[in-house]
Amino acid sequence: MKFVKMQGAGNDYVYVDCLEEEMPNPNEVARRISDRHYGVGSDGLIIICPSERADFRMRMFNPDGSESQMCGNGIRCFAKFVYDRALTKKDVIRVETLAGILKLDLFVEGGLVNKVRVNMGRPRLQRNEIPMKGPEGRVINEAFEVDGETYYITAVSMGNPHVVIFVDDTEKAPVGTLGPRIENHNAFPQRTNVHFVQVISRREARQRTWERGTGETLACGTGASATLVAGCLNEKLDAEATIHVLGGALELAWADDESVYLTGPAVTVFEGEWFDPEE
């Protein structure tokens, strides 16, 4: 099976063109190909599919085989994949995802895409939209108990669920211990991504991410979008800010049309052919 390895701010994925390749069981393929010892190694598998509603359809699978609704870093690389390989020559494309149809602006230099701006859509803020169990309303700086300890969380859906916790120092944040406990907490019927955020100024913050179904990752585009929204709701960030993730920097804006716009890099790492040992 031919594949391309790509990364956006260090969030790396294996891409397969399913306009050409057949993949009857992408959940199992994702589990095997994402393994960093026995597979290609990645934060997941993204496949390019035809769409009857948009230019293309993107499906994204985590390393544990579960399918996610969307991936902000992954969809930027998706755009680079389809443009650089002449599957389209549009510099504005629409991509169908489980989170809806998203519009992407491609920045082309020397015939190749080097940066992409994604309209991530409007954040969903009601508890039932996250989804999260509990009374109706928004979850903003709400006390949340985990194993007898209380943390203050803000919950945002960007098509997939996110919890944001503001901390004094991301380097000391308990990402690897608290992250999975919140991810799998029974308050979240679809599990959740968890972000630990240190505010530097009104227009700058640092973020570390425990990604649902993956573990700690170098970046999370939907998570950076959720961080901007949470920062605005808690009056800690302006509507335009740079979010520094472990893999680089992402530019975010919560615009007047209520949509969040994410701009960041898209990079091809290598391409090859994978021989699945279980086939």
C-alpha positions as CSV (number, residue, x, y, z in Angstrom):
1,M,0.0,0.0,0.0
2,K,1.4,3.4,-1.0
3,F,1.5,6.1,1.6
4,V,2.8,9.5,2.4
5,K,4.0,10.6,5.9
6,M,3.2,14.3,6.6
7,Q,3.3,16.6,9.6
8,G,1.8,19.9,10.7
9,A,3.5,21.5,13.7
10,G,4.8,18.1,14.6
11,N,1.4,16.4,14.5
12,D,2.3,13.5,12.1
13,Y,0.0,11.3,10.1
14,V,0.1,8.6,7.4
15,Y,-1.9,9.5,4.3
16,V,-3.4,7.1,1.9
17,D,-5.1,8.0,-1.3
18,C,-8.3,5.9,-1.3
19,L,-9.3,7.3,-4.6
20,E,-6.7,4.8,-5.8
21,E,-6.2,2.3,-2.9
22,E,-8.8,0.0,-1.4
23,M,-8.9,-0.1,2.4
24,P,-11.7,-2.4,3.7
25,N,-10.7,-2.1,7.4
26,P,-9.1,1.3,8.1
27,N,-9.5,0.9,11.9
28,E,-7.2,-2.0,11.9
29,V,-4.8,-0.5,9.4
30,A,-4.6,2.6,11.6
31,R,-3.7,0.5,14.6
32,R,-0.9,-1.3,12.8
33,I,0.5,1.4,10.6
34,S,0.7,4.0,13.4
35,D,2.8,1.8,15.6
36,R,6.2,3.6,15.9
37,H,8.1,0.3,16.3
38,Y,6.3,-2.2,14.0
39,G,4.6,0.2,11.5
40,V,5.4,3.5,9.8
41,G,4.8,5.4,13.1
42,S,2.4,8.3,13.4
43,D,-0.3,10.1,15.4
44,G,-2.9,8.3,13.2
45,L,-4.1,7.5,9.7
46,I,-5.8,9.9,7.4
47,I,-7.4,8.7,4.1
48,I,-8.5,10.7,1.1
49,C,-11.9,9.7,-0.1
50,P,-14.4,11.0,-2.7
51,S,-17.3,13.1,-1.6
52,E,-20.7,13.8,-3.1
53,R,-21.0,17.0,-1.0
54,A,-17.5,18.6,-1.3
55,D,-14.3,18.4,-3.2
56,F,-13.0,15.6,-1.0
57,R,-13.8,13.7,2.1
58,M,-11.3,13.2,4.9
59,R,-11.4,10.3,7.4
60,M,-9.1,10.3,10.4
61,F,-8.2,7.3,12.6
62,N,-6.3,7.4,15.9
63,P,-3.5,4.9,16.7
64,D,-6.0,2.9,18.8
65,G,-8.2,2.4,15.7
66,S,-11.0,4.7,16.8
67,E,-12.2,7.3,14.2
68,S,-12.1,11.0,15.1
69,Q,-14.4,13.6,13.8
70,M,-11.7,16.1,12.7
71,C,-8.1,17.0,13.0
72,G,-6.9,20.6,12.4
73,N,-3.3,19.8,11.7
74,G,-4.2,16.7,9.7
75,I,-6.6,18.6,7.4
76,R,-4.0,21.1,6.5
77,C,-1.7,18.3,5.4
78,F,-4.7,16.8,3.6
79,A,-5.0,20.0,1.6
80,K,-1.3,19.9,0.7
81,F,-1.6,16.2,-0.3
82,V,-4.4,16.8,-2.8
83,Y,-2.9,19.9,-4.3
84,D,0.7,18.8,-4.6
85,R,-0.3,15.5,-6.2
86,A,-2.6,17.3,-8.7
87,L,-5.8,15.8,-7.4
88,T,-7.0,19.4,-7.5
89,K,-5.6,22.7,-8.7
90,K,-8.0,24.9,-6.7
91,D,-6.4,27.1,-4.0
92,V,-9.6,27.1,-2.1
93,I,-11.2,23.7,-1.4
94,R,-14.0,22.2,0.7
95,V,-13.5,19.0,2.6
96,E,-16.2,16.8,4.1
97,T,-15.4,15.6,7.6
98,L,-17.5,14.0,10.4
99,A,-17.5,17.5,11.9
100,G,-19.0,19.0,8.8
101,I,-17.7,20.5,5.5
102,L,-14.7,22.8,6.1
103,K,-13.3,25.5,3.8
104,L,-9.5,25.6,3.3
105,D,-7.4,28.4,1.8
106,L,-4.1,27.1,0.4
107,F,-1.0,29.2,0.2
108,V,1.1,28.1,-2.7
109,E,4.8,28.8,-3.3
110,G,6.8,27.3,-6.2
111,G,3.8,25.1,-7.2
112,L,3.6,23.5,-3.7
113,V,1.5,24.3,-0.7
114,N,3.5,25.5,2.3
115,K,0.7,26.9,4.6
116,V,-3.0,26.4,4.9
117,R,-5.8,28.4,6.6
118,V,-8.8,26.3,7.8
119,N,-12.2,27.6,8.7
120,M,-12.7,25.3,11.7
121,G,-16.3,26.3,12.0
122,R,-18.2,27.7,15.0
123,P,-17.4,26.3,18.5
124,R,-20.1,24.4,20.2
125,L,-20.3,25.3,23.8
126,Q,-23.4,23.8,25.3
127,R,-22.7,20.8,27.6
128,N,-24.8,18.4,25.5
129,E,-22.8,19.5,22.4
130,I,-19.4,18.6,23.8
131,P,-20.9,16.0,24.8
132,M,-20.6,16.0,28.6
133,K,-23.0,14.7,31.2
134,G,-24.6,17.2,33.6
135,P,-27.0,20.1,33.7
136,E,-27.7,22.3,30.7
137,G,-25.5,25.3,29.9
138,R,-21.9,26.1,29.2
139,V,-18.9,24.6,31.0
140,I,-16.7,27.6,31.7
141,N,-14.1,27.5,34.6
142,E,-16.2,24.8,36.2
143,A,-15.0,22.8,39.2
144,F,-14.4,19.2,38.1
145,E,-13.4,16.4,40.4
146,V,-11.0,13.6,39.4
147,D,-10.1,11.0,41.9
148,G,-10.7,13.3,44.8
149,E,-8.9,16.3,43.3
150,T,-10.6,19.4,42.0
151,Y,-9.6,21.1,38.7
152,Y,-11.3,24.0,36.9
153,I,-12.2,23.1,33.3
154,T,-13.6,24.8,30.2
155,A,-15.2,22.5,27.7
156,V,-15.5,23.2,24.0
157,S,-16.4,21.2,21.0
158,M,-14.8,21.9,17.6
159,G,-16.6,19.0,16.1
160,N,-14.7,16.8,18.6
161,P,-14.6,17.2,22.4
162,H,-12.0,19.3,24.3
163,V,-11.3,20.2,27.9
164,V,-9.0,23.2,28.6
165,I,-7.3,23.6,32.0
166,F,-5.3,26.8,32.6
167,V,-2.0,26.2,34.4
168,D,0.9,28.4,35.7
169,D,3.5,26.3,33.9
170,T,2.9,23.8,31.1
171,E,6.3,22.1,31.7
172,K,5.1,21.1,35.1
173,A,1.5,20.1,34.0
174,P,0.5,16.5,34.7
175,V,-0.2,15.8,31.1
176,G,0.6,12.1,31.2
177,T,-1.2,11.3,34.5
178,L,-4.2,13.6,34.6
179,G,-4.8,13.7,30.8
180,P,-5.8,10.0,30.5
181,R,-8.0,10.2,33.6
182,I,-10.0,13.1,32.2
183,E,-10.0,11.6,28.7
184,N,-11.7,8.4,30.0
185,H,-13.8,10.1,32.8
186,N,-17.4,8.9,32.7
187,A,-18.6,12.5,32.3
188,F,-17.5,12.3,28.7
189,P,-19.5,9.6,26.8
190,Q,-17.2,10.0,23.7
191,R,-14.1,10.6,25.8
192,T,-12.3,13.9,25.4
193,N,-9.1,15.6,24.4
194,V,-7.4,17.5,27.3
195,H,-5.2,20.6,27.0
196,F,-3.0,22.3,29.6
197,V,-2.6,26.0,28.8
198,Q,-0.3,28.6,30.1
199,V,-1.2,32.2,29.2
200,I,1.8,34.3,28.2
201,S,-0.1,37.5,27.2
202,R,-3.5,38.4,25.8
203,R,-2.3,37.3,22.4
204,E,0.0,34.4,23.2
205,A,-0.2,31.1,25.1
206,R,1.5,27.7,25.4
207,Q,-0.4,24.4,25.1
208,R,0.3,20.8,25.8
209,T,-2.1,18.2,24.7
210,W,-3.3,14.8,25.8
211,E,-5.1,13.6,22.6
212,R,-8.0,11.2,22.8
213,G,-7.0,7.8,21.5
214,T,-3.3,8.8,21.0
215,G,-1.6,10.2,24.1
216,E,0.5,13.3,24.3
217,T,1.1,14.8,20.9
218,L,3.3,17.7,19.6
219,A,0.3,19.6,18.3
220,C,-3.5,19.6,18.1
221,G,-5.3,21.9,15.7
222,T,-8.8,21.5,17.0
223,G,-7.3,21.7,20.5
224,A,-5.6,25.0,19.7
225,S,-8.9,26.3,18.4
226,A,-10.6,25.2,21.6
227,T,-7.8,26.9,23.6
228,L,-8.4,30.2,21.9
229,V,-12.2,29.9,22.5
230,A,-11.6,29.0,26.1
231,G,-9.2,31.8,26.6
232,C,-11.7,34.3,25.2
233,L,-14.5,32.9,27.4
234,N,-12.3,33.2,30.5
235,E,-11.2,36.7,29.4
236,K,-7.6,35.5,29.3
237,L,-6.9,35.8,25.5
238,D,-7.9,38.2,22.7
239,A,-9.8,36.9,19.7
240,E,-6.6,36.6,17.7
241,A,-3.6,34.8,19.3
242,T,-0.6,32.6,18.7
243,I,-0.8,29.2,20.4
244,H,2.6,27.7,20.9
245,V,2.5,23.9,20.9
246,L,5.4,21.5,21.3
247,G,5.8,21.2,17.6
248,G,5.7,24.9,16.7
249,A,3.3,27.8,16.5
250,L,-0.3,28.1,15.2
251,E,-2.1,31.3,14.4
252,L,-5.8,31.4,15.6
253,A,-8.6,33.9,15.1
254,W,-12.2,33.8,16.4
255,A,-13.8,36.0,13.8
256,D,-16.9,38.1,13.7
257,D,-18.7,35.4,11.8
258,E,-18.2,33.3,14.9
259,S,-16.0,30.8,13.1
260,V,-12.5,29.9,14.3
261,Y,-9.7,30.2,11.7
262,L,-6.5,28.2,12.1
263,T,-3.4,28.9,10.1
264,G,-0.3,26.8,10.1
265,P,2.3,24.8,8.2
266,A,1.9,21.6,6.2
267,V,5.0,19.5,5.5
268,T,5.6,16.3,3.5
269,V,8.1,14.1,5.4
270,F,8.5,11.0,3.1
271,E,6.6,8.6,1.0
272,G,6.8,4.9,0.5
273,E,5.1,1.5,0.3
274,W,3.9,-0.4,3.4
275,F,3.8,-4.2,3.4
276,D,1.3,-5.1,6.1
277,P,2.7,-8.2,8.0
278,E,-0.9,-9.3,9.0
279,E,-2.2,-9.4,5.4
